Amino acid sequence: MEAGFDGIVVSNHGGRQLDGAIATLQALPPIVEEVAGRVPVLLDSGIRSGGDALKALAVGATAVLVGRPYVYGLAVGGEAGAREVLQNLLADFDLALGLSGCASLADVYNMNTATRR
């Protein structure tokens, strides 16, 4: 951070080719702890459902990046397909949020902050 970067993206692009590579979700908590809120930490890799996004946010990601799902929708249905995939991901996230007992994303962040104390 002393070099002046504005955030961190936790990713293991190519990790799927290496048997036994660490998952991004596994790598995330120690990075979040080290950063201690000084810069945003985004998680990339493995976000395929609303539950995946919720887990990443619950363990400290500031936000998640969605790559492959929207590209699949784009390939199958163009812009409308990509839009539908993202709307479905958002609906799945909303469902996962409710099932976890959280009323809002703020509840997830508050839960994470309480856990880290």
C-alpha positions as CSV (number, residue, x, y, z in Angstrom):
1,M,0.0,0.0,0.0
2,E,3.0,2.3,0.5
3,A,3.4,2.1,-3.3
4,G,0.1,3.9,-3.7
5,F,-2.3,1.4,-5.2
6,D,-6.0,2.0,-4.7
7,G,-7.3,-1.5,-4.0
8,I,-6.6,-5.2,-4.3
9,V,-8.2,-7.9,-6.5
10,V,-7.9,-11.4,-5.0
11,S,-7.9,-13.8,-7.9
12,N,-6.4,-17.2,-8.8
13,H,-6.9,-16.9,-12.6
14,G,-5.4,-20.1,-14.0
15,G,-5.7,-21.8,-10.6
16,R,-8.2,-24.2,-12.0
17,Q,-5.4,-25.7,-14.0
18,L,-3.3,-26.4,-10.9
19,D,-4.6,-29.3,-8.9
20,G,-4.8,-28.2,-5.3
21,A,-4.4,-24.4,-5.8
22,I,-5.7,-22.3,-3.0
23,A,-9.2,-21.0,-3.5
24,T,-9.7,-17.2,-3.6
25,L,-12.3,-17.5,-0.8
26,Q,-9.6,-19.2,1.3
27,A,-7.0,-16.5,0.5
28,L,-9.4,-13.6,1.2
29,P,-9.6,-13.4,5.0
30,P,-5.9,-13.0,5.7
31,I,-5.6,-10.3,3.0
32,V,-8.7,-8.5,4.4
33,E,-7.1,-8.6,7.9
34,E,-3.8,-7.3,6.7
35,V,-5.4,-4.5,4.7
36,A,-7.6,-3.5,7.7
37,G,-10.0,-1.4,5.6
38,R,-7.3,0.9,4.2
39,V,-8.2,0.0,0.6
40,P,-11.1,-2.0,-1.0
41,V,-10.5,-5.7,-1.5
42,L,-12.4,-7.2,-4.4
43,L,-12.8,-11.0,-5.0
44,D,-12.6,-12.4,-8.5
45,S,-12.8,-16.0,-9.4
46,G,-15.5,-18.5,-8.6
47,I,-18.5,-16.2,-8.3
48,R,-21.2,-18.3,-10.0
49,S,-24.2,-17.7,-7.7
50,G,-25.7,-15.2,-5.2
51,G,-24.5,-17.5,-2.4
52,D,-20.9,-17.3,-3.7
53,A,-21.1,-13.5,-3.6
54,L,-22.7,-13.5,-0.2
55,K,-19.9,-15.8,1.2
56,A,-17.2,-13.5,-0.2
57,L,-18.8,-10.4,1.3
58,A,-19.3,-12.1,4.6
59,V,-15.6,-12.9,5.0
60,G,-14.6,-9.4,4.1
61,A,-14.6,-8.6,0.4
62,T,-15.6,-5.1,-0.4
63,A,-17.2,-6.3,-3.6
64,V,-17.1,-9.2,-6.0
65,L,-16.3,-9.4,-9.7
66,V,-18.5,-11.5,-12.0
67,G,-16.8,-12.8,-15.2
68,R,-17.8,-16.1,-16.7
69,P,-21.6,-16.1,-15.9
70,Y,-22.4,-12.9,-17.8
71,V,-20.1,-14.0,-20.7
72,Y,-22.1,-17.3,-21.0
73,G,-25.3,-15.2,-21.1
74,L,-23.8,-12.9,-23.7
75,A,-22.7,-15.9,-25.9
76,V,-26.2,-17.5,-25.7
77,G,-28.5,-14.4,-25.9
78,G,-26.5,-11.3,-26.6
79,E,-27.0,-8.3,-24.5
80,A,-30.4,-9.6,-23.3
81,G,-28.8,-12.9,-22.2
82,A,-26.1,-11.1,-20.2
83,R,-28.7,-8.9,-18.6
84,E,-30.8,-11.9,-17.6
85,V,-27.8,-13.7,-16.1
86,L,-27.0,-10.7,-14.0
87,Q,-30.6,-10.2,-12.9
88,N,-30.8,-13.9,-12.0
89,L,-27.5,-13.6,-10.0
90,L,-28.9,-10.6,-8.2
91,A,-32.2,-12.4,-7.4
92,D,-30.2,-15.4,-6.1
93,F,-28.1,-13.0,-4.0
94,D,-31.3,-11.5,-2.5
95,L,-32.6,-15.0,-1.7
96,A,-29.3,-16.0,-0.1
97,L,-29.3,-12.7,1.9
98,G,-32.8,-13.5,3.3
99,L,-32.0,-17.1,4.1
100,S,-28.9,-16.0,6.0
101,G,-31.1,-13.7,8.2
102,C,-29.7,-10.5,6.8
103,A,-32.1,-7.8,5.7
104,S,-29.5,-5.8,3.8
105,L,-25.9,-5.8,2.6
106,A,-25.2,-3.5,5.5
107,D,-26.1,-6.4,7.8
108,V,-23.6,-8.6,6.1
109,Y,-20.8,-6.0,6.5
110,N,-21.8,-5.5,10.1
111,M,-21.7,-9.2,10.8
112,N,-18.3,-9.4,9.2
113,T,-17.0,-6.4,11.4
114,A,-18.4,-8.0,14.5
115,T,-16.7,-11.4,13.6
116,R,-13.3,-9.7,13.2
117,R,-13.3,-8.0,16.6
